[in-house]
Amino acid sequence: MATVLVVDDTPIVREQLRRAVAGLPGITRVVGAASGEEALSRWPVERPSVVLLDVRMPGIGGVETAKRLLTRHPEANVLMTTMAEDADGLARAVAAGARGYVVKDASPEELSIALAAALSEAARRQVPAQSRGRAGAGVQLTEREVQVLDGMSRGCSNAAIGRELFLSEDTIKTHARRLFRKLDAADRAQAVAAGFRLGLVR
């Protein structure tokens, strides 16, 4: 049974997300916040199981909110929300500790899966940080995979990376799938975040 804090500066979007989340099984309470500043002040009071946090908001913004929240409360579970994929912003948020992201118009099934994954993160966070760190210490990417990851970190599309490296888009996709597997990443944002943490990209 979980409480979810929905953070979005647009009232209509915030209400749509609130209703969508409230209709999911296992969610007992949904509260809202209109800014990152409000989210930071409400988290210690509400102690939500998951925070759905808009990537781009006025004020301190979603990425900085995630960073501050997770610095103050490492046990927080943050899931970023976005209208469209924002590789740079999402990567920085995931690097700060966010679980991942979900698009705002996700289907109930997609939203349910994303929230379930975020809730499972609570158990993973109970593992000491040093133990988690060792798991990624031995990651070995090929030179080409590092080049592809670097392109991702700069927000380049697969086609753009292919043009830079004189490779086809399908070849880039193959390298991307391999590096995702090696980094245990579900998407570009998680892969780039892992790359930053491991010093594979700068």
PyMOL commands that set and color helices and strands:
alter all, ss='L'
color gray80, all
select helices_A, chain A and resi 11-22+36-46+61-72+87-95+108-124+129-137+143-153+158-165+169-183+188-197
alter helices_A, ss='H'
color red, helices_A
select strands_A, chain A and resi 2-7+27-33+50-54+78-82+100-103
alter strands_A, ss='S'
color yellow, strands_A
deselect
rebuild
show_as cartoon
